Amino acid sequence: GNNAIKQSLGVSAIPCSSRHLRLITYGITPLTPSCGVLEWVNDTMCFGDYVEDRRSIGAHSRYNPGEWGNNDCSKIYGAASKDAAATDQSRRKVYKTICENFSPAFRFFFL
C-alpha cells in the first residue's frame, strides 16, 4: 500500500534526517475556510499590541496624536450602555461621537 503510493509519486524512501531536511509546523487558528492566523511566529506581535498603547506607543497614538485612546472610548461607551435611561438613539449618538474622536489606525500595519 504505502510503498506503491511512494513509487507512483516518485517519493524517495531515504529518511528526511539523512538528507538533512527538517519540517517546521505551526498551529493555525482558522478564520474562514481559506484564511487563518498562525499560532506562533518569532518576532511578531498581536494586532492589539500594535494598535493600542500597551507595551509601547501604539499605532493609534502614533498616527492620530491627540485623539481619544481605546480606554477612553471603552469608558465612554460603557457608561452610556449602563445608563438605565439610555435609548438606542442615545447610544448611537455616543458611538458617533466616539467615531469622530477615534480614527482607524490598523490600516498602517500593512505599510
N, C-alpha and C positions, 0 to 999 in steps of 0.2 A: 503494500500500500504506500507507505511513506517513501520508500526508495523509488517506486515508479513515478511518483509526483516529482521527486528531485531530478530524476533523469529526464522527464518530459520538459521540465523548466530549465534544465541545464544547471541546476544548483550543485555546487561543489559539496562533497562530503567532508572536506577539510574543516575542522572546527575553527571558529572565529578567533579564539585565543592564539592559535598557532599562526594566524595571518595578521596578528596584531590589530584586530578590529575590536571595537567595543560599541556597545549600544547604550545610549542615554535615553531614559524615558522620563516623561513629565506627566503629572496628573492634570487633567483638563476638566474644567467646570463648563458644561455646555450652556450656551445662552440661547441658541437656535439650532436647528438641525445642521446648519453649515458654519456655525461660528461658536467659538469657545474661548475661555481665558485660561492661560497656563497657570498651574498651581504655584510654581516657584521658578523663578529665573534670577540668577545673581545680578546684583547692581540695578534692580528695578525698584519701583515704589508703587504704593497703592494710589489709585486715582484720587481718593480723598486727601491723602498726604500732599499730592501735587497741587490741588486746588485750594485747600484750606490752610490756614496758618496753624500747623501742628508742630512739627519739629523745626521748621524754618519759615521764612516768609513764603506763603503760598502764591499761586498764580493769580488768584483773585486780587489780593492786596498789591501784587507787583504790577498787574496790568490795569487795575481800576483803583488807584490810590484815592483815599478819602471817602470811598463808598462804604456802606454798611457791611459788616462781616457776617459770616454764616451764623455765629452765635446770636448776633443782634436780630437777624431775620427770624431765627427759631424762637427767640423770646417773644418778639412782637406777634408772630402768628400764633404761638402757643397761648399767649394771653387773650388774643381775640377768640380762639377756639374754646377756651374755658369760660368765657363770658356767657352767663346763662341767658342774657338778653340778646346775644348775637344772632343775626339772621344770615341767610345765605348771601344776601346783598351786602351786608356789613363785612362779612368775611372776604368777599370778592374785592371790596374796596381796600381792605388791608393787604390782600395779596397783590393788588395793582400797585399800591404804594411801595411794597417790598420790591416788586419788579422794577420800579422807577429808580430805586436806590441800590440795586444789586445786579450788576451786569454779568452776563455769562463770561467765563474765563477758560472753560475746558477746551475750547477750540484752539487755544495756544499750545496745547500739549503736542499737537502734530506738526508744529513749525520747527 
